Amino acid sequence: MTYLESLQEAIRKLHGCESVHVESVAIDERFQGKPVWQGTVEVFDLTGHPKAKRCYAWSHLDGKGDSERRFVAVLGIPPVDSPRRAVQAAIVSEAKNNEQRR
């Protein structure tokens, strides 16, 4: 399975719809001048989702010693309207989840 196919499978599992790859966008997200997230966001058009027409997806290593691959698929629902906004939303969501686990 290719990387894009893996992302499409993640979109299918997380959001219950099909997708078509549109483009790849490099993102360099910084906070107070320091890098927070750097990588490529894959942009997909969705078919069959009741609210979103677009999804932004990527994966990264996660877990102890970066032993597992984690897939992220953020729906293009306002305020998420770009790959950069999707990354920002994922960062905020992860920070909130980490805060709740404490």
ChimeraX commands (.cxc) that place a marker at each C-alpha (Angstrom):
marker #1 position 0.00,0.00,0.00 radius 0.5
marker #1 position 1.40,3.42,-0.92 radius 0.5
marker #1 position 1.58,6.35,1.48 radius 0.5
marker #1 position -1.39,8.09,-0.19 radius 0.5
marker #1 position -3.42,4.88,-0.11 radius 0.5
marker #1 position -2.65,4.57,3.61 radius 0.5
marker #1 position -3.92,8.11,4.16 radius 0.5
marker #1 position -7.05,7.37,2.13 radius 0.5
marker #1 position -7.65,4.29,4.27 radius 0.5
marker #1 position -7.27,6.42,7.40 radius 0.5
marker #1 position -9.79,8.93,6.02 radius 0.5
marker #1 position -12.18,6.08,5.26 radius 0.5
marker #1 position -11.85,4.67,8.80 radius 0.5
marker #1 position -11.96,8.02,10.63 radius 0.5
marker #1 position -14.59,9.83,8.57 radius 0.5
marker #1 position -16.48,7.13,6.63 radius 0.5
marker #1 position -16.04,8.51,3.14 radius 0.5
marker #1 position -13.98,8.17,-0.03 radius 0.5
marker #1 position -11.30,10.62,-1.12 radius 0.5
marker #1 position -9.29,11.72,-4.14 radius 0.5
marker #1 position -5.81,13.20,-3.75 radius 0.5
marker #1 position -5.56,16.82,-4.95 radius 0.5
marker #1 position -2.11,18.09,-3.95 radius 0.5
marker #1 position 0.78,17.98,-1.49 radius 0.5
marker #1 position 1.60,21.13,0.50 radius 0.5
marker #1 position 4.77,21.69,2.53 radius 0.5
marker #1 position 4.06,23.34,5.89 radius 0.5
marker #1 position 6.53,24.95,8.26 radius 0.5
marker #1 position 4.49,25.98,11.31 radius 0.5
marker #1 position 6.26,28.18,13.84 radius 0.5
marker #1 position 5.34,29.71,17.18 radius 0.5
marker #1 position 7.34,32.69,18.43 radius 0.5
marker #1 position 9.89,31.96,15.72 radius 0.5
marker #1 position 10.48,28.36,16.76 radius 0.5
marker #1 position 9.45,25.37,14.64 radius 0.5
marker #1 position 6.39,23.57,15.99 radius 0.5
marker #1 position 5.59,21.29,13.06 radius 0.5
marker #1 position 7.25,20.70,9.70 radius 0.5
marker #1 position 6.04,18.30,7.06 radius 0.5
marker #1 position 3.85,17.73,4.06 radius 0.5
marker #1 position 0.07,17.84,4.26 radius 0.5
marker #1 position -1.81,15.84,1.65 radius 0.5
marker #1 position -5.02,17.49,0.45 radius 0.5
marker #1 position -7.98,15.30,-0.55 radius 0.5
marker #1 position -11.40,16.02,-2.02 radius 0.5
marker #1 position -14.10,14.00,-0.26 radius 0.5
marker #1 position -17.14,12.21,-1.62 radius 0.5
marker #1 position -19.95,11.07,0.61 radius 0.5
marker #1 position -19.24,13.15,3.70 radius 0.5
marker #1 position -22.30,15.05,4.98 radius 0.5
marker #1 position -20.43,18.22,6.06 radius 0.5
marker #1 position -16.97,18.40,4.47 radius 0.5
marker #1 position -15.82,18.52,0.88 radius 0.5
marker #1 position -12.10,18.45,1.72 radius 0.5
marker #1 position -9.74,16.70,4.12 radius 0.5
marker #1 position -6.13,17.38,5.09 radius 0.5
marker #1 position -4.08,14.35,6.07 radius 0.5
marker #1 position -0.58,13.30,7.11 radius 0.5
marker #1 position 1.16,10.80,9.31 radius 0.5
marker #1 position 4.01,10.90,11.79 radius 0.5
marker #1 position 5.88,8.57,14.08 radius 0.5
marker #1 position 4.42,8.34,17.55 radius 0.5
marker #1 position 4.55,6.22,20.67 radius 0.5
marker #1 position 7.50,5.10,22.74 radius 0.5
marker #1 position 10.65,5.55,20.70 radius 0.5
marker #1 position 8.65,6.57,17.64 radius 0.5
marker #1 position 7.66,2.95,17.15 radius 0.5
marker #1 position 4.17,3.49,15.69 radius 0.5
marker #1 position 2.81,5.52,12.78 radius 0.5
marker #1 position -0.08,7.83,13.65 radius 0.5
marker #1 position -2.41,9.06,10.92 radius 0.5
marker #1 position -4.06,12.46,11.17 radius 0.5
marker #1 position -7.03,13.42,8.96 radius 0.5
marker #1 position -8.60,16.82,9.61 radius 0.5
marker #1 position -11.87,17.69,7.91 radius 0.5
marker #1 position -12.10,20.95,6.00 radius 0.5
marker #1 position -14.87,22.45,8.13 radius 0.5
marker #1 position -14.53,26.13,9.17 radius 0.5
marker #1 position -12.32,27.44,10.60 radius 0.5
marker #1 position -10.18,24.76,8.90 radius 0.5
marker #1 position -9.91,25.97,5.30 radius 0.5
marker #1 position -6.28,25.24,4.40 radius 0.5
marker #1 position -3.47,22.79,5.09 radius 0.5
marker #1 position -1.88,25.25,7.55 radius 0.5
marker #1 position -5.15,25.65,9.49 radius 0.5
marker #1 position -5.49,21.85,9.61 radius 0.5
marker #1 position -2.03,21.57,11.19 radius 0.5
marker #1 position -2.88,24.32,13.68 radius 0.5
marker #1 position -6.17,22.61,14.59 radius 0.5
marker #1 position -4.37,19.29,15.10 radius 0.5
marker #1 position -1.74,20.93,17.34 radius 0.5
marker #1 position -4.44,22.56,19.49 radius 0.5
marker #1 position -6.44,19.32,19.68 radius 0.5
marker #1 position -3.39,17.30,20.70 radius 0.5
marker #1 position -2.46,19.88,23.36 radius 0.5
marker #1 position -5.99,19.71,24.79 radius 0.5
marker #1 position -5.90,15.89,24.82 radius 0.5
marker #1 position -2.53,15.91,26.60 radius 0.5
marker #1 position -3.87,18.40,29.14 radius 0.5
marker #1 position -6.87,16.18,29.89 radius 0.5
marker #1 position -4.67,13.10,30.41 radius 0.5
marker #1 position -2.75,14.82,33.21 radius 0.5
marker link #1:1,2 radius 0.2
marker link #1:2,3 radius 0.2
marker link #1:3,4 radius 0.2
marker link #1:4,5 radius 0.2
marker link #1:5,6 radius 0.2
marker link #1:6,7 radius 0.2
marker link #1:7,8 radius 0.2
marker link #1:8,9 radius 0.2
marker link #1:9,10 radius 0.2
marker link #1:10,11 radius 0.2
marker link #1:11,12 radius 0.2
marker link #1:12,13 radius 0.2
marker link #1:13,14 radius 0.2
marker link #1:14,15 radius 0.2
marker link #1:15,16 radius 0.2
marker link #1:16,17 radius 0.2
marker link #1:17,18 radius 0.2
marker link #1:18,19 radius 0.2
marker link #1:19,20 radius 0.2
marker link #1:20,21 radius 0.2
marker link #1:21,22 radius 0.2
marker link #1:22,23 radius 0.2
marker link #1:23,24 radius 0.2
marker link #1:24,25 radius 0.2
marker link #1:25,26 radius 0.2
marker link #1:26,27 radius 0.2
marker link #1:27,28 radius 0.2
marker link #1:28,29 radius 0.2
marker link #1:29,30 radius 0.2
marker link #1:30,31 radius 0.2
marker link #1:31,32 radius 0.2
marker link #1:32,33 radius 0.2
marker link #1:33,34 radius 0.2
marker link #1:34,35 radius 0.2
marker link #1:35,36 radius 0.2
marker link #1:36,37 radius 0.2
marker link #1:37,38 radius 0.2
marker link #1:38,39 radius 0.2
marker link #1:39,40 radius 0.2
marker link #1:40,41 radius 0.2
marker link #1:41,42 radius 0.2
marker link #1:42,43 radius 0.2
marker link #1:43,44 radius 0.2
marker link #1:44,45 radius 0.2
marker link #1:45,46 radius 0.2
marker link #1:46,47 radius 0.2
marker link #1:47,48 radius 0.2
marker link #1:48,49 radius 0.2
marker link #1:49,50 radius 0.2
marker link #1:50,51 radius 0.2
marker link #1:51,52 radius 0.2
marker link #1:52,53 radius 0.2
marker link #1:53,54 radius 0.2
marker link #1:54,55 radius 0.2
marker link #1:55,56 radius 0.2
marker link #1:56,57 radius 0.2
marker link #1:57,58 radius 0.2
marker link #1:58,59 radius 0.2
marker link #1:59,60 radius 0.2
marker link #1:60,61 radius 0.2
marker link #1:61,62 radius 0.2
marker link #1:62,63 radius 0.2
marker link #1:63,64 radius 0.2
marker link #1:64,65 radius 0.2
marker link #1:65,66 radius 0.2
marker link #1:66,67 radius 0.2
marker link #1:67,68 radius 0.2
marker link #1:68,69 radius 0.2
marker link #1:69,70 radius 0.2
marker link #1:70,71 radius 0.2
marker link #1:71,72 radius 0.2
marker link #1:72,73 radius 0.2
marker link #1:73,74 radius 0.2
marker link #1:74,75 radius 0.2
marker link #1:75,76 radius 0.2
marker link #1:76,77 radius 0.2
marker link #1:77,78 radius 0.2
marker link #1:78,79 radius 0.2
marker link #1:79,80 radius 0.2
marker link #1:80,81 radius 0.2
marker link #1:81,82 radius 0.2
marker link #1:82,83 radius 0.2
marker link #1:83,84 radius 0.2
marker link #1:84,85 radius 0.2
marker link #1:85,86 radius 0.2
marker link #1:86,87 radius 0.2
marker link #1:87,88 radius 0.2
marker link #1:88,89 radius 0.2
marker link #1:89,90 radius 0.2
marker link #1:90,91 radius 0.2
marker link #1:91,92 radius 0.2
marker link #1:92,93 radius 0.2
marker link #1:93,94 radius 0.2
marker link #1:94,95 radius 0.2
marker link #1:95,96 radius 0.2
marker link #1:96,97 radius 0.2
marker link #1:97,98 radius 0.2
marker link #1:98,99 radius 0.2
marker link #1:99,100 radius 0.2
marker link #1:100,101 radius 0.2
marker link #1:101,102 radius 0.2
view
